[in-house]
Structure formats: C-alpha cells, structure tokens
Amino acid sequence: MYFDFVLLVMKCVAYLVATSALVPPAVLGQGTYFPPYLQRVGFSVVFGGAAYVLAAGDHRNGSGIATGMSIQFLPPSLVR
C-alpha cells in the first residue's frame, strides 16, 4: 500500500518536471530561477524510470534510484 502511494507521487513528479521542460524560462520573468533544460529533462526521465522500476515490483532499486538521482540533481539546482 505504501509503495503504491510512492509510485503515484513519483509519477506525478516525473510528469510535472517533464511538462516544465516545455515551458520557456522567459515566461516566468527575470527574478525566477529555472534549472537548465537538460537537467529538467534528465530528472524527469530518471524519476519516470524509477517509477517504472517500482511498478515492476523492485522496491529497493526503485527507491534507491530515486534517492540517488535526487541527491545528484538537487545540489546543482540550488546553487545559482
């Protein structure tokens, strides 16, 4: 039951980041930071892949992929 909720959240995050890759940064204005295009696409692909691994039933690897890649993608996006 818990992993079904986690899978749903991961799919929502992957879709949200994937759709943000379609939005040009100029729409948000000058004061808003937006991660680079490749970082947004890469994050959505990795999160989508981790959701697929979770859906396939491999809970340890799915959560490990999501955690590891989040740690790798998050710090560069926090530094301007």
N, CA, C and O atoms as a GROMACS GRO file, in nm:
protein
  320
    1MET      N    1   0.082  -0.119   0.000
    1MET     CA    2   0.000   0.000   0.000
    1MET      C    3   0.087   0.126   0.000
    1MET      O    4   0.058   0.221  -0.072
    2TYR      N    5   0.191   0.126   0.080
    2TYR     CA    6   0.280   0.242   0.087
    2TYR      C    7   0.349   0.267  -0.046
    2TYR      O    8   0.362   0.381  -0.090
    3PHE      N    9   0.394   0.159  -0.112
    3PHE     CA   10   0.466   0.176  -0.237
    3PHE      C   11   0.374   0.219  -0.351
    3PHE      O   12   0.421   0.278  -0.448
    4ASP      N   13   0.244   0.191  -0.341
    4ASP     CA   14   0.150   0.243  -0.440
    4ASP      C   15   0.142   0.395  -0.431
    4ASP      O   16   0.135   0.463  -0.533
    5PHE      N   17   0.141   0.447  -0.309
    5PHE     CA   18   0.138   0.592  -0.291
    5PHE      C   19   0.269   0.654  -0.340
    5PHE      O   20   0.266   0.758  -0.406
    6VAL      N   21   0.380   0.593  -0.308
    6VAL     CA   22   0.510   0.644  -0.352
    6VAL      C   23   0.518   0.642  -0.504
    6VAL      O   24   0.569   0.737  -0.565
    7LEU      N   25   0.468   0.538  -0.565
    7LEU     CA   26   0.467   0.527  -0.711
    7LEU      C   27   0.383   0.639  -0.772
    7LEU      O   28   0.423   0.700  -0.871
    8LEU      N   29   0.268   0.667  -0.714
    8LEU     CA   30   0.183   0.775  -0.763
    8LEU      C   31   0.252   0.910  -0.752
    8LEU      O   32   0.246   0.991  -0.845
    9VAL      N   33   0.317   0.935  -0.640
    9VAL     CA   34   0.388   1.062  -0.620
    9VAL      C   35   0.504   1.074  -0.719
    9VAL      O   36   0.526   1.181  -0.776
   10MET      N   37   0.577   0.965  -0.740
   10MET     CA   38   0.690   0.970  -0.834
   10MET      C   39   0.644   0.995  -0.976
   10MET      O   40   0.708   1.069  -1.051
   11LYS      N   41   0.533   0.934  -1.015
   11LYS     CA   42   0.480   0.959  -1.149
   11LYS      C   43   0.436   1.104  -1.163
   11LYS      O   44   0.461   1.166  -1.267
   12CYS      N   45   0.372   1.158  -1.062
   12CYS     CA   46   0.329   1.298  -1.067
   12CYS      C   47   0.448   1.392  -1.077
   12CYS      O   48   0.445   1.489  -1.154
   13VAL      N   49   0.554   1.366  -1.002
   13VAL     CA   50   0.674   1.449  -1.008
   13VAL      C   51   0.739   1.438  -1.145
   13VAL      O   52   0.782   1.539  -1.202
   14ALA      N   53   0.747   1.317  -1.200
   14ALA     CA   54   0.806   1.299  -1.332
   14ALA      C   55   0.727   1.374  -1.438
   14ALA      O   56   0.786   1.438  -1.526
   15TYR      N   57   0.595   1.367  -1.433
   15TYR     CA   58   0.512   1.439  -1.530
   15TYR      C   59   0.523   1.590  -1.513
   15TYR      O   60   0.528   1.664  -1.611
   16LEU      N   61   0.528   1.634  -1.389
   16LEU     CA   62   0.538   1.778  -1.363
   16LEU      C   63   0.669   1.835  -1.415
   16LEU      O   64   0.671   1.940  -1.479
   17VAL      N   65   0.779   1.766  -1.388
   17VAL     CA   66   0.909   1.813  -1.435
   17VAL      C   67   0.917   1.803  -1.586
   17VAL      O   68   0.977   1.889  -1.651
   18ALA      N   69   0.858   1.698  -1.644
   18ALA     CA   70   0.859   1.685  -1.789
   18ALA      C   71   0.781   1.797  -1.856
   18ALA      O   72   0.823   1.849  -1.960
   19THR      N   73   0.668   1.835  -1.800
   19THR     CA   74   0.594   1.947  -1.858
   19THR      C   75   0.663   2.080  -1.834
   19THR      O   76   0.647   2.173  -1.913
   20SER      N   77   0.740   2.091  -1.727
   20SER     CA   78   0.815   2.216  -1.706
   20SER      C   79   0.927   2.230  -1.808
   20SER      O   80   0.974   2.341  -1.833
   21ALA      N   81   0.969   2.120  -1.869
   21ALA     CA   82   1.071   2.127  -1.973
   21ALA      C   83   1.015   2.193  -2.099
   21ALA      O   84   1.091   2.242  -2.183
   22LEU      N   85   0.884   2.196  -2.113
   22LEU     CA   86   0.822   2.258  -2.229
   22LEU      C   87   0.802   2.408  -2.212
   22LEU      O   88   0.776   2.479  -2.309
   23VAL      N   89   0.813   2.457  -2.088
   23VAL     CA   90   0.791   2.600  -2.060
   23VAL      C   91   0.922   2.675  -2.078
   23VAL      O   92   1.022   2.641  -2.014
   24PRO      N   93   0.923   2.777  -2.163
   24PRO     CA   94   1.046   2.856  -2.177
   24PRO      C   95   1.070   2.940  -2.051
   24PRO      O   96   0.975   2.989  -1.991
   25PRO      N   97   1.196   2.958  -2.012
   25PRO     CA   98   1.226   3.034  -1.890
   25PRO      C   99   1.181   3.180  -1.897
   25PRO      O  100   1.160   3.243  -1.793
   26ALA      N  101   1.167   3.234  -2.017
   26ALA     CA  102   1.128   3.376  -2.029
   26ALA      C  103   0.986   3.400  -1.980
   26ALA      O  104   0.951   3.514  -1.948
   27VAL      N  105   0.904   3.297  -1.974
   27VAL     CA  106   0.766   3.312  -1.929
   27VAL      C  107   0.760   3.348  -1.781
   27VAL      O  108   0.671   3.422  -1.739
   28LEU      N  109   0.853   3.298  -1.702
   28LEU     CA  110   0.849   3.316  -1.557
   28LEU      C  111   0.901   3.451  -1.511
   28LEU      O  112   0.870   3.492  -1.399
   29GLY      N  113   0.976   3.520  -1.592
   29GLY     CA  114   1.026   3.651  -1.553
   29GLY      C  115   1.174   3.645  -1.514
   29GLY      O  116   1.236   3.539  -1.516
   30GLN      N  117   1.228   3.762  -1.481
   30GLN     CA  118   1.371   3.775  -1.454
   30GLN      C  119   1.413   3.722  -1.319
   30GLN      O  120   1.521   3.665  -1.308
   31GLY      N  121   1.332   3.738  -1.215
   31GLY     CA  122   1.374   3.702  -1.080
   31GLY      C  123   1.357   3.555  -1.044
   31GLY      O  124   1.394   3.514  -0.934
   32THR      N  125   1.302   3.476  -1.134
   32THR     CA  126   1.274   3.336  -1.104
   32THR      C  127   1.384   3.247  -1.161
   32THR      O  128   1.419   3.256  -1.278
   33TYR      N  129   1.439   3.161  -1.074
   33TYR     CA  130   1.542   3.068  -1.121
   33TYR      C  131   1.475   2.944  -1.177
   33TYR      O  132   1.382   2.890  -1.118
   34PHE      N  133   1.522   2.899  -1.290
   34PHE     CA  134   1.472   2.779  -1.357
   34PHE      C  135   1.592   2.692  -1.389
   34PHE      O  136   1.688   2.742  -1.449
   35PRO      N  137   1.592   2.563  -1.353
   35PRO     CA  138   1.707   2.478  -1.386
   35PRO      C  139   1.725   2.467  -1.537
   35PRO      O  140   1.630   2.487  -1.613
   36PRO      N  141   1.846   2.435  -1.582
   36PRO     CA  142   1.870   2.421  -1.726
   36PRO      C  143   1.782   2.313  -1.787
   36PRO      O  144   1.733   2.224  -1.718
   37TYR      N  145   1.762   2.323  -1.918
   37TYR     CA  146   1.674   2.233  -1.991
   37TYR      C  147   1.715   2.087  -1.976
   37TYR      O  148   1.631   2.002  -1.944
   38LEU      N  149   1.841   2.057  -1.998
   38LEU     CA  150   1.886   1.917  -1.989
   38LEU      C  151   1.869   1.861  -1.849
   38LEU      O  152   1.842   1.741  -1.833
   39GLN      N  153   1.884   1.943  -1.749
   39GLN     CA  154   1.866   1.896  -1.612
   39GLN      C  155   1.719   1.863  -1.585
   39GLN      O  156   1.689   1.765  -1.517
   40ARG      N  157   1.628   1.944  -1.638
   40ARG     CA  158   1.485   1.916  -1.620
   40ARG      C  159   1.444   1.789  -1.693
   40ARG      O  160   1.370   1.707  -1.638
   41VAL      N  161   1.492   1.772  -1.815
   41VAL     CA  162   1.459   1.652  -1.892
   41VAL      C  163   1.520   1.529  -1.827
   41VAL      O  164   1.454   1.426  -1.813
   42GLY      N  165   1.646   1.538  -1.788
   42GLY     CA  166   1.714   1.425  -1.724
   42GLY      C  167   1.647   1.382  -1.595
   42GLY      O  168   1.632   1.263  -1.568
   43PHE      N  169   1.608   1.479  -1.514
   43PHE     CA  170   1.543   1.447  -1.388
   43PHE      C  171   1.410   1.377  -1.411
   43PHE      O  172   1.377   1.281  -1.341
   44SER      N  173   1.333   1.424  -1.509
   44SER     CA  174   1.204   1.360  -1.536
   44SER      C  175   1.221   1.220  -1.592
   44SER      O  176   1.142   1.131  -1.560
   45VAL      N  177   1.323   1.198  -1.674
   45VAL     CA  178   1.349   1.064  -1.727
   45VAL      C  179   1.392   0.969  -1.616
   45VAL      O  180   1.345   0.855  -1.610
   46VAL      N  181   1.479   1.015  -1.529
   46VAL     CA  182   1.526   0.929  -1.420
   46VAL      C  183   1.412   0.900  -1.322
   46VAL      O  184   1.398   0.786  -1.278
   47PHE      N  185   1.333   1.000  -1.288
   47PHE     CA  186   1.222   0.977  -1.196
   47PHE      C  187   1.117   0.886  -1.258
   47PHE      O  188   1.060   0.801  -1.190
   48GLY      N  189   1.092   0.904  -1.388
   48GLY     CA  190   1.000   0.814  -1.457
   48GLY      C  191   1.053   0.672  -1.460
   48GLY      O  192   0.977   0.576  -1.444
   49GLY      N  193   1.183   0.657  -1.481
   49GLY     CA  194   1.244   0.524  -1.479
   49GLY      C  195   1.237   0.461  -1.341
   49GLY      O  196   1.213   0.340  -1.330
   50ALA      N  197   1.257   0.539  -1.238
   50ALA     CA  198   1.247   0.487  -1.102
   50ALA      C  199   1.103   0.446  -1.071
   50ALA      O  200   1.080   0.347  -1.002
   51ALA      N  201   1.007   0.522  -1.122
   51ALA     CA  202   0.867   0.484  -1.104
   51ALA      C  203   0.836   0.353  -1.176
   51ALA      O  204   0.760   0.271  -1.126
   52TYR      N  205   0.896   0.334  -1.293
   52TYR     CA  206   0.877   0.208  -1.366
   52TYR      C  207   0.936   0.091  -1.288
   52TYR      O  208   0.875  -0.016  -1.280
   53VAL      N  209   1.054   0.111  -1.231
   53VAL     CA  210   1.117   0.004  -1.153
   53VAL      C  211   1.032  -0.029  -1.031
   53VAL      O  212   1.016  -0.146  -0.997
   54LEU      N  213   0.976   0.073  -0.966
   54LEU     CA  214   0.887   0.048  -0.853
   54LEU      C  215   0.761  -0.027  -0.898
   54LEU      O  216   0.715  -0.118  -0.829
   55ALA      N  217   0.707   0.013  -1.013
   55ALA     CA  218   0.586  -0.054  -1.063
   55ALA      C  219   0.614  -0.199  -1.101
   55ALA      O  220   0.524  -0.283  -1.095
   56ALA      N  221   0.737  -0.227  -1.140
   56ALA     CA  222   0.774  -0.365  -1.175
   56ALA      C  223   0.789  -0.452  -1.052
   56ALA      O  224   0.800  -0.574  -1.065
   57GLY      N  225   0.790  -0.393  -0.934
   57GLY     CA  226   0.796  -0.470  -0.810
   57GLY      C  227   0.930  -0.469  -0.741
   57GLY      O  228   0.944  -0.531  -0.636
   58ASP      N  229   1.028  -0.401  -0.796
   58ASP     CA  230   1.161  -0.397  -0.734
   58ASP      C  231   1.170  -0.272  -0.647
   58ASP      O  232   1.218  -0.168  -0.692
   59HIS      N  233   1.124  -0.283  -0.522
   59HIS     CA  234   1.111  -0.166  -0.436
   59HIS      C  235   1.245  -0.111  -0.391
   59HIS      O  236   1.260   0.011  -0.378
   60ARG      N  237   1.340  -0.194  -0.366
   60ARG     CA  238   1.470  -0.144  -0.320
   60ARG      C  239   1.542  -0.066  -0.428
   60ARG      O  240   1.594   0.042  -0.402
   61ASN      N  241   1.547  -0.120  -0.548
   61ASN     CA  242   1.618  -0.049  -0.654
   61ASN      C  243   1.543   0.076  -0.698
   61ASN      O  244   1.606   0.177  -0.730
   62GLY      N  245   1.411   0.071  -0.701
   62GLY     CA  246   1.334   0.188  -0.742
   62GLY      C  247   1.354   0.305  -0.647
   62GLY      O  248   1.376   0.418  -0.691
   63SER      N  249   1.346   0.278  -0.518
   63SER     CA  250   1.366   0.386  -0.422
   63SER      C  251   1.512   0.430  -0.419
   63SER      O  252   1.541   0.548  -0.395
   64GLY      N  253   1.604   0.339  -0.442
   64GLY     CA  254   1.745   0.375  -0.446
   64GLY      C  255   1.778   0.463  -0.565
   64GLY      O  256   1.856   0.558  -0.552
   65ILE      N  257   1.720   0.434  -0.680
   65ILE     CA  258   1.741   0.517  -0.799
   65ILE      C  259   1.686   0.657  -0.774
   65ILE      O  260   1.753   0.756  -0.804
   66ALA      N  261   1.566   0.665  -0.720
   66ALA     CA  262   1.504   0.795  -0.695
   66ALA      C  263   1.585   0.877  -0.593
   66ALA      O  264   1.607   0.996  -0.612
   67THR      N  265   1.629   0.812  -0.487
   67THR     CA  266   1.705   0.883  -0.384
   67THR      C  267   1.841   0.927  -0.436
   67THR      O  268   1.880   1.042  -0.418
   68GLY      N  269   1.912   0.837  -0.501
   68GLY     CA  270   2.046   0.869  -0.551
   68GLY      C  271   2.046   0.980  -0.655
   68GLY      O  272   2.128   1.071  -0.650
   69MET      N  273   1.953   0.972  -0.748
   69MET     CA  274   1.949   1.073  -0.852
   69MET      C  275   1.896   1.206  -0.800
   69MET      O  276   1.935   1.312  -0.849
   70SER      N  277   1.808   1.203  -0.700
   70SER     CA  278   1.762   1.328  -0.639
   70SER      C  279   1.878   1.398  -0.570
   70SER      O  280   1.892   1.520  -0.579
   71ILE      N  281   1.961   1.321  -0.502
   71ILE     CA  282   2.077   1.380  -0.435
   71ILE      C  283   2.175   1.436  -0.538
   71ILE      O  284   2.241   1.536  -0.513
   72GLN      N  285   2.184   1.371  -0.653
   72GLN     CA  286   2.277   1.418  -0.756
   72GLN      C  287   2.224   1.542  -0.828
   72GLN      O  288   2.302   1.631  -0.862
   73PHE      N  289   2.094   1.549  -0.854
   73PHE     CA  290   2.038   1.661  -0.928
   73PHE      C  291   2.006   1.781  -0.842
   73PHE      O  292   2.009   1.894  -0.892
   74LEU      N  293   1.975   1.762  -0.715
   74LEU     CA  294   1.929   1.871  -0.630
   74LEU      C  295   2.035   1.976  -0.600
   74LEU      O  296   2.007   2.094  -0.618
   75PRO      N  297   2.156   1.941  -0.555
   75PRO     CA  298   2.253   2.046  -0.519
   75PRO      C  299   2.289   2.141  -0.633
   75PRO      O  300   2.298   2.261  -0.608
   76PRO      N  301   2.311   2.095  -0.758
   76PRO     CA  302   2.340   2.194  -0.862
   76PRO      C  303   2.224   2.289  -0.890
   76PRO      O  304   2.246   2.403  -0.930
   77SER      N  305   2.102   2.243  -0.868
   77SER     CA  306   1.989   2.332  -0.895
   77SER      C  307   1.968   2.433  -0.782
   77SER      O  308   1.900   2.533  -0.802
   78LEU      N  309   2.025   2.410  -0.665
   78LEU     CA  310   2.012   2.504  -0.555
   78LEU      C  311   2.117   2.615  -0.561
   78LEU      O  312   2.099   2.721  -0.502
   79VAL      N  313   2.226   2.589  -0.631
   79VAL     CA  314   2.334   2.688  -0.644
   79VAL      C  315   2.310   2.771  -0.768
   79VAL      O  316   2.288   2.716  -0.876
   80ARG      N  317   2.314   2.899  -0.754
   80ARG     CA  318   2.293   2.986  -0.871
   80ARG      C  319   2.423   3.022  -0.935
   80ARG      O  320   2.425   3.094  -1.035
   0.00000   0.00000   0.00000
